[in-house]
């Protein structure tokens, strides 16, 4: 989905950011080649790199039991992520997304009610940009793909400096994530 814009977006991520690499739809050799290229950029820029699935030399794993991060679409999945040992959770979809047109969303009120019950940092995902992030209570940061592919003037300001995020689509394509200080400290 990002194509060549991925490289510019990686350069735009704020300090303290991370990348969640998924790209499940690629053939294994092609996926590994792209991962290694992303890994070199992440290392140079000191971005934390999480891989969807095992077998890639990343700083951690997204998803699965004991993964560094997990996805949740409601309270039950958020609590499952906590019990599985995740250190942060991507809660989605906060708002309508281009990748899932017409899909139901949490909206600010329901999102806030769910996020307020989390014992781990919550990253807002789904139709996010800096302006929308300011509408959501109880978030550690925000995640998005299109926000990082847009021109800097369209990204908007984040919740606070160092708390920006770019995240992952449910469809399994690649994604950008910058979740702030807890990823870097971990």
N, C-alpha and C positions, 0 to 999 in steps of 0.2 A: 504494500500500500504506500510506503514512503518513497520507494525508488531511490533515486540519487539525492532527493531532499533529506534523506536520513543523515547524511554526513554533515550538512549544514545545521540540522537540528541538534545533532550531538555536540557541535561546537557552541551552540546557544545555551545549553543547559547551565543553570546557575551552579556556583560552587556548592558542594555538599549534596550534589545530585547523584542519581543512580540510573541505571538502564536495566530494564527487564527484557531479556531477549527470549522471544518465543519462536516465530517463524516456523511453525510446525508444518506448514504446507510445502516447504521446500524438500527436495530430495536430500537424503542424509549428507552426501558429500558437499552439496551446494550449501546446505545449512551450516555445516562445520566451517566451510570457507568464509561465509559471511560472518559467522560468530568470531572467528579469529581476527578478521578485519575490525569488527566492533570492539573486540577485546583490546587491540592495540590502541585505538582511540581512547577507550575508557582508562587504560593504564596511563597514557600520556596526560590526560586531563584529570586524573585522580577521581574518576567516577566509579562508584560501586557498581559491579556488574552481577546481576542475578540471571540465572538461566532457567527457563521453563523446562523442566525435566532434568534428568541426571546425564552424566557422560560428557559434559562440556566443562572446561577448566574455568569456572566462574568463581566469584567471591561467595556465592551462595545459591540456593535453589528457590525458585518461586513455585509454590504449590506442593502438595503431597505432605505426608506426615513428617514433621520435623523441618519443613522448609522455612526459610527465612521469612518469606512473605506468603500471603494467601489471598484469594479472592472471595468476596462474599456479596450476596445479593439480598440479604435479609438478616434478621437477628439470629436465626438458627445457624446459618452458615458462619456468621461472625463468631458465635460461641464455639462452633466446631473448630474454626481456625485457632482460637485461643487454646483450646484443649490439645490441639495437635502440636503446639509449641511455636506457632508463628510469632515473630517479633513485631509484625505490623500487618495490617489488612487493607486491601483495596476494596472499598465499599461502592457498589455501583448497581444500576446506573442512576446517578444523581439527577441528571437532566436528559432530554432527548439527544440521541447521538446520530451521526451520519451513518455509522456502521450498522445500526439497528433501527432503521426508520419505523416509527409507529409502535415500537415496543413500550410497554409500561415503564414508568420511571418512579423513583422514590420521592422526588421533590424535596424541597428544603425542610418541611416539617417532619415527614416520616424519616428522612435521612437523619435529622437531628435526634429524633427519638431513639433510633437504632444506635447511632454513634455514641450517644450519651451513656450507653450501657457497656461500652467496650473497656477492657482493661489493658489494651495495647493500642498504639497509635493507629488512627484511622486516616487513610488517604482517600479523598473523594475522587471518583472516576466516573466518566460518562458525561459527554457534552461540556466538559470543563474548560474554563479559562480563568484568569485572575479575578475578573469582575464577578463571575458566578461563585468562585471560592469564598468571597467575602459574604455571600448570602447564607453559607452553610455553617451551623454551629458545630462545635466539638470535633473539628478536624485538625490534624497535625499538618497536613499539606494537601495538595491536589495533584491529579494525574491527568494526562491527556496525550493524544497523538496529534490531532489536527492543530491544537494550540501551539505546538512546537514547530509545526510545519508552516504555520502562518507567518506573515511578516511580523517583526518585533512589535510594531505599533498595534497589531491586532491581538497580541497575547494578553494584554492587560497586566495589571499588577497582581501579585500573588497575595496570599494571606499575610505573610511577613517575609522579609528577606531571609533566604535560606530555607524556606518552607515550601518551595514550589515543587511540583511533580509533573511528570509526563507518564502515562501508564499503559495499560494493555487492553486491547479489544478482546471481546469474548470469542471472536472468530478464529483466534490463534495466529494472527499475523504478528509481525514484530511490533515492538513498542518501545517507547521512551519512558523512563521513570526517574523522577528526582524527588526523593521523599524527605530530604532534610537530614538533620544531624544524626538521628538514631541509626540510619543505615551506615553512615560514615564511621560512627563510633564503634559499631558492632563488628 
